[in-house]
Structures are given as structure tokens and as C-alpha cells.
């Protein structure tokens, strides 16, 4: 993790509603908790930047990680929509079967030749 990532993580953990967000529901809760402001926009900017830097499933150039347009920060709602799309499309695998492991090892064996 880079120093910027660690600073972003520390910032997000210190917020009234601690982050980083991990679901669309958390984003919606935050958005309804306080009125629009520069601080709210900054929080969402940092949330998107943190997700961008820590994502292993999407390239950093993915549209959902866009931070600025014409040198200006996006609207808070744009950050909210983009980050929500990212979380809604993210998939996780909580179990690994013997078949899954066999497929991985077979694939690695083929690459090692």
C-alpha cells in the first residue's frame, strides 16, 4: 500500500460514518445522513480514489473510478453513482472447491512450461 492509500484509509476511518465503504447500502446511508457540502464531496472523492487504488478487479482507468472532469471534481452524486455501480458489479467468491483448485493448478502448470 502506498502512503497515499494509507492516508486515505486513515481519513476514511476517522469520519463520523467510518469508511471505506464496501457496499451501495453504506453509500446511500452516508448520502442521506448529511446535506450536500464541500466536505461531503471530498469524502466521496477520497472514497472513489481509495476504491480505485485498492481494486483488484478493475483497471484504474475504469469509468467508475473517474475523479475529475475538465480539471474539476465531479458532483457528489456522480461519485455516488459510480461507486455504487462498482460495488453492485463486484463479485466475491467465499468458497473454493477442489475442482476450482484443480483448475487453477492445471492452468498454472500450462503457463509454467
C-alpha positions in Angstrom: 0.0 0.0 0.0 1.3 3.4 -0.9 1.5 6.3 1.5 -1.5 8.0 -0.3 -3.6 4.9 0.2 -2.7 4.7 3.9 -3.5 8.4 4.3 -6.8 7.9 2.5 -7.6 4.9 4.7 -6.8 6.9 7.9 -9.0 9.8 6.7 -11.9 7.5 5.9 -11.7 5.7 9.3 -11.8 9.0 11.1 -15.1 10.1 9.6 -18.4 10.3 11.6 -19.6 7.4 9.5 -16.4 5.4 9.2 -15.2 4.1 5.8 -14.1 2.9 3.5 -17.5 2.0 2.1 -17.9 -1.6 0.9 -21.5 -1.6 -0.4 -24.1 0.6 -2.1 -26.2 0.5 1.1 -23.4 2.2 3.0 -23.1 4.9 0.4 -26.8 5.5 0.5 -26.8 5.7 4.3 -24.0 8.3 4.1 -25.7 10.3 1.4 -28.9 10.6 3.4 -27.1 11.4 6.7 -26.0 14.9 5.9 -26.7 17.7 3.4 -24.5 18.3 0.4 -21.3 20.2 1.1 -17.7 20.5 0.1 -16.8 18.1 2.9 -19.3 15.5 1.6 -17.8 15.9 -1.9 -14.3 15.5 -0.5 -15.4 12.3 1.3 -16.8 10.8 -1.8 -13.8 11.8 -3.8 -11.5 10.0 -1.3 -13.8 7.0 -1.3 -13.6 6.7 -5.1 -9.8 7.3 -5.1 -9.4 4.6 -2.4 -11.5 2.1 -4.3 -9.6 2.9 -7.4 -6.2 2.2 -5.8 -7.3 -0.9 -3.9 -9.4 -2.6 -6.6 -8.0 -5.8 -8.0 -11.0 -6.5 -10.3 -11.0 -3.4 -12.5 -8.3 -1.3 -14.2 -7.6 2.1 -12.6 -8.8 3.7 -15.8 -12.3 2.2 -15.5 -15.1 4.9 -15.9 -16.4 4.2 -12.4 -13.1 5.5 -10.9 -13.3 8.9 -12.7 -12.3 11.6 -10.3 -12.3 14.8 -12.3 -13.8 16.3 -15.5 -12.0 19.2 -17.1 -9.8 19.6 -14.0 -12.7 19.9 -11.7 -14.1 17.5 -9.1 -17.2 15.7 -10.2 -20.5 16.3 -8.5 -21.0 14.3 -5.3 -23.9 12.4 -7.0 -21.6 11.3 -9.8 -19.2 9.8 -7.3 -22.1 8.1 -5.5 -23.5 6.7 -8.7 -20.1 5.5 -10.0 -19.0 3.9 -6.7 -22.4 2.3 -6.4 -22.0 0.7 -9.8 -18.6 -0.6 -8.8 -19.9 -2.2 -5.7 -23.0 -3.6 -7.4 -20.9 -5.2 -10.1 -18.2 -6.6 -7.8 -18.3 -10.3 -7.2 -16.7 -12.3 -4.5 -16.0 -15.9 -4.0 -16.3 -17.1 -0.5 -15.7 -20.8 -1.1 -13.1 -22.7 -3.1 -13.8 -26.2 -4.2 -11.3 -28.9 -5.0 -12.4 -28.5 -8.7 -11.6 -24.8 -8.5 -8.2 -25.5 -7.1 -7.6 -28.2 -9.7 -8.5 -25.7 -12.5 -6.1 -23.1 -11.1 -3.2 -25.6 -10.7 -3.8 -27.0 -14.2 -3.8 -23.5 -15.6 -0.5 -22.7 -13.8 1.0 -26.0 -15.0 0.3 -25.0 -18.6 1.8 -21.5 -18.1 5.0 -22.8 -16.5 6.0 -24.9 -19.5 
